[in-house]
Amino acid sequence: MYETLRRQVLTMQLQPGAALSENELAATLGVSRTPVRESLILLAEEGLVQVFPQVGSFVSRVDPVRVADAQFLREAVELTALDELPAELDETLLADLDENLRRQDVPGIEVEDFFTLDEEFHLGLLRLSGHAAAWATVSAAKGHLDRARRLGLHDATPPAINATQHRAILTAVRSGDLPAARSAMRLHLRAVFADVERIRERSPELFASNGATTPVRRNIVVWD
């Protein structure tokens, strides 16, 4: 239940500010209100849902502060992981990354398909360095960033440009050019953050103002 609701929030099927009804969600998903309520509490702890007593529950708007914190964490983890790449790289893992890039280049790739490949690519680089377990910590902290990134993939930087950046990172990694790999990774991650800022300027209603806690009144949202 929690994973289902979290996925709907992160993929923007539940838009920032959308109202949520425990009764409607329970009926749609064929469960009692208890697991729905427990899931909303967990999502609230992540900052993905806001619960207002006597008012209702709402999908939180994208929080720029949490986006910036997640961006900082990603840079810290992924750049450090590049520093710890072994002298002899695992050829099987490199082949997996090559295949990932090939799939990223498929013409007309859907945003969600590309997003999945993007996640797998970055996880693959952590595997090369022996720090794949760190990805769970990164993923848990970047819910707001992931929502903003999806907006960017739809409206700012298309998948093809991201794929080109990925290829530059892997080329530098394979050649053993650590400074180039770090530079390419930093450029890639900060380009994502720049996309977020452009989306925020164009669609401020999707983002929380600093310290904002007031819910946006909208119709109850359910899905099939």
Backbone hydrogen bonds, N-H to C=O, Kabsch-Sander energy under -0.5 kcal/mol:
donor,donor_aa,acceptor,acceptor_aa,energy
5,L,1,M,-2.6
6,R,2,Y,-2.8
7,R,3,E,-2.5
8,Q,4,T,-1.9
9,V,5,L,-1.9
10,L,6,R,-2.9
11,T,7,R,-2.4
12,M,9,V,-1.3
13,Q,8,Q,-1.1
14,L,8,Q,-2.1
15,Q,13,Q,-0.7
17,G,59,V,-2.5
18,A,15,Q,-2.3
19,A,219,N,-0.8
20,L,57,S,-3.0
25,L,21,S,-2.8
26,A,22,E,-2.5
27,A,23,N,-2.3
28,T,24,E,-2.5
29,L,25,L,-2.5
30,G,26,A,-0.9
31,V,26,A,-2.2
36,V,32,S,-0.8
37,R,33,R,-3.1
38,E,34,T,-2.7
39,S,35,P,-2.1
40,L,36,V,-2.4
41,I,37,R,-2.0
42,L,38,E,-1.9
43,L,39,S,-2.4
44,A,40,L,-2.2
45,E,41,I,-1.8
46,E,42,L,-1.1
47,G,44,A,-1.0
48,L,43,L,-2.5
49,V,43,L,-0.9
50,Q,58,F,-3.2
52,F,50,Q,-0.5
52,F,56,G,-3.0
55,V,52,F,-2.3
56,G,52,F,-2.7
57,S,20,L,-0.9
58,F,50,Q,-2.8
59,V,18,A,-2.8
60,S,48,L,-1.9
62,V,206,L,-2.5
67,V,63,D,-2.2
68,A,64,P,-2.3
69,D,65,V,-2.3
70,A,66,R,-2.4
71,Q,67,V,-2.3
72,F,68,A,-2.3
73,L,69,D,-2.3
74,R,70,A,-2.6
75,E,71,Q,-2.3
76,A,72,F,-2.4
77,V,73,L,-2.6
78,E,74,R,-3.0
79,L,75,E,-2.3
80,T,76,A,-1.3
81,A,77,V,-2.2
82,L,78,E,-1.4
83,D,79,L,-1.3
84,E,80,T,-0.8
84,E,81,A,-0.9
85,L,82,L,-1.4
89,L,87,A,-0.7
91,E,89,L,-0.5
94,L,90,D,-2.1
95,A,91,E,-2.3
96,D,92,T,-1.9
97,L,93,L,-2.0
98,D,94,L,-2.4
99,E,95,A,-2.3
100,N,96,D,-2.2
101,L,97,L,-2.3
102,R,98,D,-2.1
103,R,99,E,-2.1
104,Q,100,N,-1.7
105,D,101,L,-1.3
106,V,103,R,-1.2
109,I,106,V,-1.4
114,F,110,E,-2.6
115,F,111,V,-2.8
116,T,112,E,-2.0
117,L,113,D,-1.9
118,D,114,F,-2.9
119,E,115,F,-2.4
120,E,116,T,-2.2
121,F,117,L,-2.4
122,H,118,D,-2.1
123,L,119,E,-2.2
124,G,120,E,-2.3
125,L,121,F,-1.8
126,L,122,H,-1.6
127,R,123,L,-2.1
128,L,124,G,-1.7
129,S,125,L,-1.2
130,G,126,L,-0.7
130,G,127,R,-1.0
131,H,126,L,-2.7
134,A,131,H,-1.5
135,W,132,A,-1.8
136,A,133,A,-0.9
137,T,133,A,-0.6
138,V,134,A,-1.9
139,S,135,W,-3.1
140,A,136,A,-2.0
141,A,137,T,-1.0
141,A,138,V,-0.7
142,K,138,V,-0.8
142,K,139,S,-0.8
146,D,142,K,-2.9
147,R,143,G,-1.8
148,A,144,H,-2.1
149,R,145,L,-2.8
150,R,146,D,-2.1
151,L,147,R,-1.6
152,G,148,A,-1.9
153,L,149,R,-2.6
154,H,150,R,-1.8
155,D,151,L,-2.2
156,A,152,G,-3.4
161,I,158,P,-1.0
162,N,158,P,-1.4
163,A,159,P,-2.7
164,T,160,A,-1.8
165,Q,161,I,-1.9
166,H,162,N,-2.4
167,R,163,A,-2.2
168,A,164,T,-1.8
169,I,165,Q,-1.8
170,L,166,H,-2.4
171,T,167,R,-2.5
172,A,168,A,-1.9
173,V,169,I,-2.3
174,R,170,L,-2.8
175,S,171,T,-1.8
176,G,172,A,-0.6
176,G,173,V,-1.1
177,D,172,A,-2.0
178,L,176,G,-1.4
181,A,177,D,-2.3
182,R,178,L,-2.8
183,S,179,P,-2.4
184,A,180,A,-2.7
185,M,181,A,-2.4
186,R,182,R,-2.8
187,L,183,S,-2.4
188,H,184,A,-2.3
189,L,185,M,-2.8
190,R,186,R,-2.4
191,A,187,L,-1.8
192,V,188,H,-1.6
193,F,189,L,-1.6
194,A,190,R,-2.2
195,D,191,A,-2.0
196,V,192,V,-1.8
197,E,193,F,-1.9
198,R,194,A,-2.0
199,I,195,D,-2.5
200,R,196,V,-2.4
201,E,197,E,-2.0
202,R,198,R,-1.8
203,S,199,I,-3.0
206,L,203,S,-1.8
207,F,204,P,-1.5
208,A,62,V,-2.7
212,A,209,S,-2.7
217,R,215,P,-0.6
218,R,216,V,-0.5
221,V,19,A,-1.8
